[in-house]
Every structure is written in structure tokens, then in C-alpha cells.
Amino acid sequence: MKKTLKGALSARFPLMRDILVERYVDKYIGAVMPEIAAQYMRMTSEDVCAGEMSFATDRVSNACGRLDIDRRTKYIYQVMQQHSSTSLVIEICKGNSMTHRVSRVVFNPQFKKEIMEALQSLTVELNPERLHALEEQANVFPIVDPASLASFITQTGRTLGHHGKGAKYEDKLTRSLVIANALQGRIKSLPDNRHYVSEYWEEIDSGRIYGHGLSLQRIPREVRHAMLGECHKYDFKASSYALMTSLAVQIDPTLKVGALTEYIAQRSFIRKRIAKDVGISEEWAKSVFTSLGFGAELKDNPYNAIRSKLGQNKYSILICNEEFSMIAKQLKAVNKVINAAFPNGGFVFYGREYRPLDPKTGSKRTKNQKLAWIYQCLESEALKQFIDLAGVDPLLAAHDCLYFEQQLPASKTADIAYRLSQQFNLLRFEHEKVMPIHAVEDHGKRDREIEDQVRAHKRNIAEHERQAASYRSMRIDDSTQPKRMAQTPWGEIEAEIWEQVAPVVRHGAH
């Protein structure tokens, strides 16, 4: 990569001395590659599929420094980016400080292979000064398994060494490898031979707790599982839909939410079916439902989040899908009921005070931001109750799921499920035993294991697709009433449930 860049820069500027060519290329690579690695670790699975990532152009340009050329002083970064033969990334969207938009780039196809190979062996910190400050502020110390992480790194490297896996799949593996390499250097030891990482978590006014920096909360799931080793995961199913719909039905028992309850119970089948109808991946369909659950509106303009993601044709097919339209319609009604029940001024919910002005930014909260606050408050309360009822501390809390070192007894999980359902009528959770990828010395045995797993996975996918194809919603009719709460008179709702809804919404003089 360096040799190619030097040759291309010399060809563009024949009079430039070799020593200067080497200096400028070194500075360019030295500034661009750490930024690529840092942003690559922050990419979502959607970004990986799209092949795009954010890029701090100003920061990289300043790090590269300047040069004198054609009797003018220019930034090295700008000179290198002027021609595809000397640029590692291609800018597709320019950042704007007025609108707070960050530049978006894609890899230059000419150098992508070399960039990916460099990333696989590069250990990078997201910002050394910031990470050091976070280490000083650390208040959470998750126990991790360094042997599991090392095996994951080894096996991922081996998999990347076998070509023919597909560009997007290799991109995903490379991203995981970059993050895993960065995390490996942060592991610390305890006297009892256990290991941990130091993290700084911050609780916001809704009760949600965010990890900062390279937190286990924020990294790809497969890397998180490798860090934690063998453990047990308890994951809320469609938590935003379940919690918000449960609350709305408690407020208005006549609300029609049949399509929503169907989605909460059969979300995988429904997403597969809608994804196939629209012509998108299930991952994209999941992101559409996630955006919808957090207040994204369905507007046919290029600046709408869902519309811009799918494009005009696929967006038109999506909103014409009867099942999706019914879910969106009922979710809109749920949000309307909740917004009307909670005042725009100050109120207290589950002991937490809502303020119309965001305490972090000082800006006025919108209706969607109020809905997000209410959902986060419900979610944090549900997680807290789960932990209290479990009676043991989790290894990690990641917003809508919890990781425990040991599997909870069946009697305990049954009790937790019952107790949570009394307060959050539609909320359910799933248990999964986490088995991280391990490297083994017997390559033939490992290959056979992988082949067996792939065959089993393909059979599972085929079975799910078969069931999804034949599955028909029994609640697609808008007149369908929910089975439970909608038939219950408002005055008969148990006092302990209602206690958490309207009476705790107190108008404050805030």
C-alpha cells in the first residue's frame, strides 16, 4: 500500500523529491489508518452492509499536516485525496458543522484489500487521551475470559485466511478482529486468577446506563460473547414494542393492538416475510422496525430515515405491505395514547423526574424524545426488577438483555416471568447459552465441526422460512381486540399495576 501510494504521488508530482514523497505518504497513512480503524470499530452492522462509515475529515487533515506545492501551502490530506490513485478513502458525503453532520466515506476499491489486511493486525485506541480519562473514572469492572477472547481472535484470523467467504462477511470479521485486538490490550488480572476490564458507565435521568468508549455494551455481539466466555443470556423480546404497548393498554384498555401483540410474539417470522416481500435483508427489516419503535415516522421524502435507507421503490413496497401498515398504524396509536397521558411539563415516573428540557443539552425535548425517555424508564425498571428477582449480580447489562455466569433455576425464571408479566403485560424474555467461538489445534476436526454447524444452521433457516411462508396472522383485521386487557373494565385493573401508571404521573411545577 505504501509503495503504491509513493509511486502514484511521484507520478502526479514528478519534481517532488523522493524524501518528501516518503514523508508525506507516511504522514497520510499514519493519520488515515488510525481514523479508519477507530471508525471501523464504531460501525453498525448496517454500516458494514452498506460499506460506508463516518470519518472525521478535519481531525485527519490536521494530523497529516501541510506541504508547500505549486507555490501554495496545502494540507497533505487534501492533496492525497484529490486523485483516486493516492487516496485510501473516497468521500461520498461531506460533513457540515452547521448541521452537525459527519463526513461519510467508503474504501477506495484499489486499496481495500491492503486496508483490510492492515486492519487485521492493527491494534488501535479510539482516542488515547479519552480512554485514559475513562480509565481514571472507571466505575464498572466486568469479569472477562481472556482465553476465550484469544481463541476468538485466532479462529477469526484463520477464517479470514480462507478466501471465498464474501466481501461483506470478511468486512464483518475484520471489524470484529480489530475490536477484539483492541480489547485484548485492556484486560487486567486479579489475584484470584480472574480477569476484568475497567469501564466508565453513566446513568442518565431516564435510568438507562450507557458505557463510554470501547464498552462491552457497544461492541458487536460476537466479540462481547468472546469477552465474557461461556455464560447465559436473558434477552427481552421486542422490548420497546412490548413495554410501550403494555403501558398503552393499561392506560386505554379499548386500544386495538392485535397486530402489535402478534409482532411481539412472532417477530422473526414477520420480519422474514416482510423482508422477502420488500426485497431487503432481515437485518435491514429489523432496523426498520427498531427505527419505527423509537418514533421514526413514515414520510415519503428523501430526508426521512426509513425512506432514505430503503430508497423510493422499496419504501413504496414497504408501506403497501398490509401487515407492516397495520403494525405501524397500531404503534402510532400506542404512541398517541402514551403522549396524551403524560404531560409535556415535568412529571415523575417510577421515581424518576422527567424534565421538558434535556439536562445534558439544555434543549427542549420533542414528543419522540419524551416517548424514548418513557421507554428507557420502563426498560431500566424491568431490568432492575429482573436482577432483584434473580438474586444474583449479572456479568453484564446491555440495555435489553442481561448476562449471568450461571443459568438461573427454572423455578426462578418462571417466577421472574410471572412477576414481570403482572406489571408489563406483554413483556417476555428468552434464554440463550452463550458458546463463544473457540480455536482448536485439530484443523480437520474444526472444519468438520464448522461444516456440521453450517448444515444445522441452514436446516434451521429453511425450517423458519417454511414456517414463515405458511404463517398467517390471525389479527390482521383492525377490529381485532387484544385477548386480555382490552376486555377488562378500567376500574377492575389491579391497584398494584395501575399504581405504576397514572397515579405516578404527577404534574410537577418544573
C-alpha positions as CSV (number, residue, x, y, z in Angstrom):
1,M,0.0,0.0,0.0
2,K,2.7,2.4,1.0
3,K,4.8,1.6,-2.1
4,T,1.8,2.1,-4.4
5,L,0.9,5.4,-2.8
6,K,4.5,6.6,-3.2
7,G,4.6,5.7,-6.8
8,A,1.3,7.3,-7.5
9,L,2.3,10.6,-5.7
10,S,5.6,10.7,-7.6
11,A,3.8,10.3,-10.9
12,R,1.5,13.1,-10.0
13,F,4.3,15.4,-8.9
14,P,7.5,14.4,-10.8
15,L,9.5,17.3,-9.4
16,M,8.8,16.3,-5.8
17,R,11.9,14.9,-4.1
18,D,11.8,11.3,-3.0
19,I,12.4,12.1,0.6
20,L,9.4,14.4,0.7
21,V,7.2,11.8,-1.1
22,E,8.0,9.3,1.5
23,R,7.4,11.8,4.4
24,Y,4.0,12.9,3.0
25,V,2.9,9.3,2.4
26,D,4.0,8.3,5.9
27,K,2.1,11.2,7.4
28,Y,-1.0,10.4,5.3
29,I,-1.1,6.7,6.2
30,G,-0.2,7.5,9.9
31,A,-3.3,9.8,10.2
32,V,-5.8,8.0,8.0
33,M,-5.3,4.4,9.1
34,P,-6.0,5.0,12.9
35,E,-9.1,7.0,11.9
36,I,-10.3,4.2,9.7
37,A,-9.7,1.7,12.5
38,A,-11.4,3.8,15.1
39,Q,-14.5,4.4,12.9
40,Y,-14.5,0.8,11.7
41,M,-14.9,-0.3,15.3
42,R,-17.9,2.0,15.7
43,M,-19.7,0.8,12.6
44,T,-23.1,-0.8,13.0
45,S,-23.9,-4.0,11.1
46,E,-26.0,-1.8,8.7
47,D,-22.9,0.4,8.0
48,V,-20.9,-2.8,7.3
49,C,-23.6,-3.9,4.8
50,A,-23.7,-0.5,3.2
51,G,-19.9,-0.3,3.1
52,E,-20.0,3.2,4.5
53,M,-18.5,4.7,7.6
54,S,-18.2,8.1,9.4
55,F,-14.9,9.9,9.0
56,A,-13.5,12.9,10.9
57,T,-12.0,14.7,8.0
58,D,-10.9,17.8,9.9
59,R,-9.1,15.8,12.6
60,V,-7.3,13.7,10.0
61,S,-6.4,16.7,7.9
62,N,-4.9,18.4,10.9
63,A,-3.0,15.3,11.9
64,C,-1.5,15.0,8.4
65,G,0.0,18.4,8.5
66,R,0.8,20.7,5.5
67,L,3.1,20.8,2.5
68,D,4.2,23.5,0.1
69,I,3.4,22.8,-3.5
70,D,2.8,24.9,-6.6
71,R,3.8,27.9,-4.5
72,R,0.9,27.3,-2.2
73,T,0.5,25.8,1.2
74,K,-2.0,22.9,1.3
75,Y,-2.9,20.1,3.6
76,I,-1.3,16.8,2.8
77,Y,-4.7,15.1,3.2
78,Q,-6.3,17.3,0.6
79,V,-3.5,16.7,-1.9
80,M,-3.7,12.9,-1.4
81,Q,-7.5,12.9,-1.7
82,Q,-7.6,14.9,-4.9
83,H,-6.9,11.8,-7.0
84,S,-8.1,8.2,-6.7
85,S,-4.6,6.9,-7.2
86,T,-3.4,8.4,-3.9
87,S,-6.5,8.2,-1.7
88,L,-7.3,5.4,0.7
89,V,-10.9,6.5,1.1
90,I,-13.5,8.2,-1.1
91,E,-15.7,10.8,0.4
92,I,-19.4,10.3,-0.5
93,C,-20.9,12.8,1.9
94,K,-19.2,15.9,3.1
95,G,-19.6,16.9,6.8
96,N,-21.1,20.2,7.8
97,S,-20.5,21.9,11.1
98,M,-23.8,23.9,10.8
99,T,-26.0,20.8,10.7
100,H,-23.5,18.7,12.8
101,R,-23.3,16.1,10.0
102,V,-20.1,14.0,9.9
103,S,-18.4,13.1,6.6
104,R,-19.1,9.6,5.2
105,V,-16.6,7.6,3.2
106,V,-16.1,4.3,1.5
107,F,-12.8,2.4,1.0
108,N,-11.1,3.1,-2.3
109,P,-11.5,-0.3,-4.2
110,Q,-7.9,0.0,-5.4
111,F,-6.6,-0.2,-1.8
112,K,-9.4,-2.0,0.0
113,K,-7.6,-5.4,0.2
114,E,-4.4,-3.8,1.7
115,I,-6.5,-1.7,4.1
116,M,-8.4,-4.8,5.4
117,E,-5.1,-6.7,5.8
118,A,-3.6,-3.8,7.7
119,L,-6.7,-3.6,10.0
120,Q,-6.5,-7.3,10.9
121,S,-3.1,-6.8,12.6
122,L,-3.7,-3.3,13.8
123,T,-4.3,-2.6,17.5
124,V,-5.7,0.9,17.8
125,E,-7.1,3.0,20.6
126,L,-10.2,5.1,19.9
127,N,-8.6,8.1,21.5
128,P,-5.7,7.6,23.9
129,E,-6.3,10.7,26.0
130,R,-10.1,9.9,26.2
131,L,-9.5,6.3,27.1
132,H,-7.1,7.2,29.8
133,A,-9.6,9.6,31.2
134,L,-12.3,6.9,31.2
135,E,-9.9,4.5,32.9
136,E,-9.5,7.1,35.7
137,Q,-13.3,7.4,36.0
138,A,-13.9,3.7,35.8
139,N,-16.9,2.6,37.9
140,V,-17.8,-0.8,36.4
141,F,-15.4,-3.8,36.2
142,P,-16.9,-6.7,34.2
143,I,-15.2,-10.1,34.6
144,V,-14.0,-11.4,31.3
145,D,-12.4,-14.5,29.8
146,P,-9.0,-13.8,28.1
147,A,-8.6,-17.4,26.9
148,S,-12.0,-17.2,25.1
149,L,-11.1,-13.9,23.5
150,A,-7.7,-15.2,22.4
151,S,-9.4,-18.3,20.8
152,F,-11.8,-16.0,19.1
153,I,-9.0,-13.9,17.6
154,T,-7.1,-17.0,16.4
155,Q,-10.2,-18.6,14.8
156,T,-11.3,-15.3,13.2
157,G,-7.8,-14.8,11.7
158,R,-7.9,-18.4,10.3
159,T,-11.3,-17.8,8.8
160,L,-10.2,-14.6,7.2
161,G,-7.3,-16.6,5.7
162,H,-9.7,-18.7,3.7
163,H,-10.9,-16.8,0.7
164,G,-14.3,-17.1,-1.0
165,K,-16.2,-16.1,2.2
166,G,-17.7,-13.0,0.5
167,A,-16.6,-9.3,0.8
168,K,-19.3,-8.3,3.3
169,Y,-18.7,-11.3,5.5
170,E,-15.0,-10.6,5.5
171,D,-15.6,-7.0,6.3
172,K,-17.7,-8.0,9.3
173,L,-15.0,-10.5,10.5
174,T,-12.3,-7.9,10.1
175,R,-14.2,-5.4,12.1
176,S,-14.7,-7.9,14.9
177,L,-11.0,-8.7,14.8
178,V,-10.0,-5.1,15.1
179,I,-12.2,-4.6,18.1
180,A,-11.1,-7.9,19.7
181,N,-7.4,-6.9,19.3
182,A,-8.0,-3.5,20.9
183,L,-9.9,-5.1,23.8
184,Q,-7.2,-7.7,24.4
185,G,-4.7,-5.0,25.5
186,R,-7.2,-3.6,28.1
187,I,-7.6,-6.8,30.1
188,K,-6.3,-6.7,33.7
189,S,-5.7,-9.5,36.2
190,L,-7.0,-10.1,39.7
191,P,-5.1,-12.0,42.5
192,D,-7.5,-14.9,42.2
193,N,-6.7,-15.5,38.5
194,R,-9.8,-13.8,37.3
195,H,-9.6,-11.0,34.8
196,Y,-11.6,-7.8,34.2
197,V,-11.8,-4.6,32.1
198,S,-12.3,-1.2,33.5
199,E,-15.3,0.8,32.1
200,Y,-17.0,4.1,32.8
201,W,-20.8,3.9,32.8
202,E,-23.1,6.8,33.1
203,E,-26.7,6.8,34.2
204,I,-29.0,9.4,32.6
205,D,-32.2,10.7,34.0
206,S,-34.4,8.0,32.5
207,G,-32.4,5.3,34.3
208,R,-30.7,3.9,31.3
209,I,-27.0,3.3,31.8
210,Y,-24.5,3.9,28.9
211,G,-21.0,2.6,28.7
212,H,-18.5,5.0,27.2
213,G,-15.5,4.4,24.9
214,L,-14.9,0.8,23.9
215,S,-17.5,-0.6,26.2
216,L,-18.8,-4.2,26.2
217,Q,-22.3,-2.7,25.8
218,R,-21.4,-1.1,22.5
219,I,-19.3,-3.7,20.7
220,P,-20.5,-6.4,18.2
221,R,-22.4,-9.3,19.9
222,E,-19.9,-12.0,18.8
223,V,-17.0,-10.0,20.3
224,R,-18.9,-9.4,23.5
225,H,-19.6,-13.1,23.8
226,A,-16.0,-13.9,23.2
227,M,-15.0,-11.5,26.0
228,L,-17.5,-12.9,28.5
229,G,-16.8,-16.6,27.7
230,E,-19.4,-19.3,28.4
231,C,-22.3,-17.7,30.2
232,H,-26.1,-17.3,30.0
233,K,-28.0,-14.5,28.3
234,Y,-31.6,-13.4,29.1
235,D,-32.9,-11.2,26.4
236,F,-36.2,-9.2,26.4
237,K,-38.2,-10.0,23.3
238,A,-39.1,-6.9,21.2
239,S,-38.7,-4.9,24.4
240,S,-39.7,-1.4,23.1
241,Y,-42.9,-2.8,21.4
242,A,-43.7,-5.0,24.5
243,L,-43.1,-2.3,27.1
244,M,-44.8,0.6,25.3
245,T,-47.8,-1.5,24.2
246,S,-48.3,-2.9,27.7
247,L,-48.3,0.7,29.1
248,A,-50.7,2.0,26.5
249,V,-53.2,-0.8,27.0
250,Q,-53.1,-0.2,30.8
251,I,-53.9,3.4,30.1
252,D,-56.6,2.6,27.5
253,P,-57.9,-1.0,27.7
254,T,-60.0,-0.4,24.5
255,L,-56.9,0.2,22.4
256,K,-56.6,-2.2,19.4
257,V,-53.2,-3.7,19.4
258,G,-53.7,-7.2,17.9
259,A,-51.0,-6.7,15.1
260,L,-48.5,-5.4,17.7
261,T,-49.1,-8.4,20.1
262,E,-48.7,-10.7,17.0
263,Y,-45.4,-9.0,16.1
264,I,-44.1,-9.2,19.7
265,A,-44.8,-13.0,19.8
266,Q,-43.7,-13.8,16.2
267,R,-41.3,-11.0,15.3
268,S,-38.8,-13.3,13.5
269,F,-41.4,-14.8,11.1
270,I,-43.0,-11.5,10.4
271,R,-39.6,-9.7,9.7
272,K,-38.6,-12.5,7.4
273,R,-41.8,-12.4,5.5
274,I,-41.8,-8.6,5.1
275,A,-38.1,-8.5,4.2
276,K,-38.8,-11.0,1.4
277,D,-41.7,-9.0,0.2
278,V,-39.8,-5.7,0.1
279,G,-36.6,-7.3,-1.2
280,I,-34.3,-6.4,1.7
281,S,-32.2,-8.4,4.2
282,E,-33.8,-9.4,7.5
283,E,-31.2,-7.3,9.2
284,W,-32.5,-4.2,7.4
285,A,-36.1,-5.2,8.2
286,K,-35.1,-5.4,11.8
287,S,-33.5,-1.9,11.7
288,V,-36.7,-0.5,10.1
289,F,-38.8,-1.9,13.0
290,T,-36.3,-0.6,15.5
291,S,-36.5,2.9,14.0
292,L,-40.3,2.7,13.9
293,G,-40.3,1.6,17.6
294,F,-38.2,4.6,18.6
295,G,-40.5,7.1,16.9
296,A,-39.3,7.3,13.2
297,E,-42.2,8.5,11.0
298,L,-43.3,7.1,7.7
299,K,-43.0,10.1,5.4
300,D,-42.3,9.8,1.6
301,N,-39.4,12.3,1.4
302,P,-35.7,11.6,0.9
303,Y,-34.8,13.0,4.3
304,N,-36.9,10.6,6.2
305,A,-34.7,8.0,8.0
306,I,-36.6,4.9,6.7
307,R,-37.2,6.3,3.2
308,S,-33.6,7.3,2.7
309,K,-32.4,3.9,3.8
310,L,-34.6,1.9,1.6
311,G,-34.9,4.1,-1.5
312,Q,-38.1,5.1,-3.2
313,N,-39.1,1.8,-4.8
314,K,-38.5,-0.4,-1.7
315,Y,-40.1,2.2,0.6
316,S,-43.3,2.2,-1.6
317,I,-43.5,-1.6,-1.4
318,L,-43.0,-1.5,2.4
319,I,-45.8,0.9,3.1
320,C,-48.1,-1.0,0.8
321,N,-47.4,-4.2,2.8
322,E,-50.7,-4.8,4.7
323,E,-49.0,-6.4,7.7
324,F,-46.4,-3.7,8.1
325,S,-49.0,-1.0,7.7
326,M,-51.2,-2.5,10.4
327,I,-48.3,-2.7,12.8
328,A,-47.2,0.9,12.0
329,K,-50.8,2.1,12.4
330,Q,-51.3,0.5,15.8
331,L,-47.9,1.6,17.0
332,K,-48.8,5.2,16.1
333,A,-52.0,4.8,18.2
334,V,-49.9,3.4,21.1
335,N,-47.6,6.4,21.0
336,K,-50.5,8.8,20.8
337,V,-52.2,7.3,23.9
338,I,-48.9,7.5,25.9
339,N,-48.1,11.0,24.8
340,A,-51.6,12.2,25.8
341,A,-51.4,10.5,29.2
342,F,-48.1,12.1,30.2
343,P,-47.9,15.9,30.4
344,N,-45.4,17.9,28.4
345,G,-44.2,19.6,31.5
346,G,-42.5,17.9,34.4
347,F,-43.7,14.6,35.9
348,V,-42.4,11.7,37.9
349,F,-42.5,8.1,36.6
350,Y,-41.1,5.1,38.6
351,G,-39.5,7.6,40.9
352,R,-37.6,9.4,38.1
353,E,-38.3,13.0,37.2
354,Y,-39.0,13.9,33.6
355,R,-38.0,17.4,32.6
356,P,-39.1,19.1,29.3
357,L,-35.5,20.3,28.9
358,D,-32.8,17.7,28.4
359,P,-30.4,18.2,31.4
360,K,-27.4,17.3,29.2
361,T,-28.0,19.5,26.2
362,G,-30.4,22.1,27.7
363,S,-32.6,21.8,24.6
364,K,-36.4,21.2,24.6
365,R,-37.4,17.6,24.2
366,T,-39.7,16.6,21.3
367,K,-42.6,14.2,21.6
368,N,-40.5,11.4,20.3
369,Q,-37.8,12.2,22.8
370,K,-40.4,12.1,25.6
371,L,-41.5,8.7,24.3
372,A,-37.9,7.5,24.2
373,W,-37.5,8.7,27.8
374,I,-40.6,6.8,29.0
375,Y,-39.4,3.7,27.2
376,Q,-36.0,3.9,28.7
377,C,-37.5,4.4,32.2
378,L,-39.7,1.2,31.7
379,E,-36.8,-0.8,30.4
380,S,-34.5,0.2,33.2
381,E,-37.2,-0.7,35.8
382,A,-37.8,-4.1,34.1
383,L,-34.1,-4.9,34.2
384,K,-33.8,-3.8,37.8
385,Q,-36.7,-6.0,38.8
386,F,-35.2,-8.9,36.9
387,I,-31.9,-8.6,38.7
388,D,-33.6,-8.2,42.1
389,L,-35.8,-11.2,41.5
390,A,-32.8,-13.3,40.2
391,G,-31.0,-12.6,43.4
392,V,-27.5,-12.7,41.8
393,D,-25.5,-10.0,40.1
394,P,-25.2,-10.2,36.3
395,L,-21.9,-10.3,34.5
396,L,-23.1,-7.5,32.2
397,A,-26.2,-5.5,31.5
398,A,-26.7,-4.4,27.8
399,H,-29.8,-2.3,27.7
400,D,-32.5,-5.0,26.9
401,C,-30.5,-8.1,28.0
402,L,-28.6,-9.5,30.9
403,Y,-25.7,-11.9,31.1
404,F,-25.2,-14.2,34.0
405,E,-22.3,-16.5,34.8
406,Q,-24.7,-19.5,35.7
407,Q,-28.1,-20.4,34.3
408,L,-30.9,-19.4,36.6
409,P,-33.0,-22.2,38.0
410,A,-36.2,-23.0,36.1
411,S,-38.3,-22.1,39.2
412,K,-36.6,-18.8,39.4
413,T,-37.1,-17.8,35.8
414,A,-40.8,-18.9,36.0
415,D,-41.2,-16.7,39.0
416,I,-39.5,-13.8,37.2
417,A,-41.6,-14.2,34.1
418,Y,-44.8,-14.2,36.2
419,R,-43.8,-11.2,38.3
420,L,-42.8,-9.1,35.3
421,S,-45.9,-10.0,33.3
422,Q,-48.0,-8.7,36.2
423,Q,-46.6,-5.2,35.6
424,F,-45.6,-5.4,32.0
425,N,-48.3,-7.5,30.4
426,L,-46.7,-8.3,27.1
427,L,-43.0,-8.5,28.2
428,R,-41.3,-11.8,27.7
429,F,-37.7,-12.9,27.7
430,E,-35.6,-15.6,26.1
431,H,-32.7,-17.6,27.5
432,E,-29.6,-18.4,25.4
433,K,-26.5,-20.3,26.5
434,V,-23.6,-18.3,25.1
435,M,-20.9,-20.5,23.5
436,P,-18.1,-18.4,22.0
437,I,-16.1,-19.5,19.0
438,H,-13.0,-21.4,20.1
439,A,-9.9,-22.2,18.1
440,V,-8.7,-25.8,18.2
441,E,-5.4,-27.3,17.0
442,D,-7.1,-30.1,15.0
443,H,-7.9,-28.1,11.9
444,G,-9.7,-31.1,10.3
445,K,-11.9,-31.6,13.3
446,R,-12.7,-27.9,13.5
447,D,-13.5,-27.9,9.8
448,R,-15.9,-30.8,10.3
449,E,-17.5,-29.0,13.3
450,I,-18.0,-25.9,11.3
451,E,-19.5,-27.9,8.4
452,D,-21.9,-29.6,10.8
453,Q,-22.8,-26.2,12.3
454,V,-23.4,-24.7,8.9
455,R,-25.6,-27.6,7.8
456,A,-27.6,-27.4,11.0
457,H,-27.9,-23.6,10.7
458,K,-29.1,-24.0,7.1
459,R,-31.7,-26.6,8.1
460,N,-32.8,-24.2,10.8
461,I,-33.1,-21.3,8.4
462,A,-35.0,-23.5,5.9
463,E,-37.4,-24.6,8.6
464,H,-38.0,-21.0,9.7
465,E,-38.6,-19.8,6.2
466,R,-41.0,-22.7,5.6
467,Q,-43.0,-21.8,8.8
468,A,-42.8,-18.1,7.9
469,A,-44.2,-18.7,4.4
470,S,-47.2,-20.7,5.7
471,Y,-47.8,-18.5,8.8
472,R,-50.8,-16.2,8.6
473,S,-51.7,-13.5,11.1
474,M,-54.9,-14.0,12.9
475,R,-55.0,-10.4,14.0
476,I,-54.5,-8.5,10.7
477,D,-58.1,-7.2,10.9
478,D,-58.0,-3.8,12.6
479,S,-61.2,-4.6,14.5
480,T,-59.5,-7.4,16.4
481,Q,-59.3,-6.8,20.1
482,P,-56.4,-7.9,22.3
483,K,-57.1,-11.1,24.2
484,R,-56.6,-9.8,27.6
485,M,-56.6,-6.2,28.7
486,A,-59.0,-4.8,26.1
487,Q,-61.9,-6.8,27.6
488,T,-61.1,-5.8,31.2
489,P,-63.1,-2.8,32.6
490,W,-60.8,0.1,33.5
491,G,-62.0,0.1,37.1
492,E,-61.1,-3.6,37.6
493,I,-57.4,-3.3,36.8
494,E,-55.4,-4.3,39.9
495,A,-54.3,-1.4,42.0
496,E,-50.7,-2.5,42.1
497,I,-50.5,-2.4,38.3
498,W,-52.3,0.9,38.0
499,E,-50.1,2.2,40.8
500,Q,-47.2,2.3,38.3
501,V,-49.0,4.1,35.6
502,A,-51.4,7.1,36.0
503,P,-51.0,7.8,39.8
504,V,-47.2,8.0,39.5
505,V,-47.6,10.6,36.7
506,R,-47.6,13.7,38.9
507,H,-47.7,17.1,37.3
508,G,-44.8,19.0,38.7
509,A,-44.1,22.6,38.9
510,H,-41.0,22.2,36.9
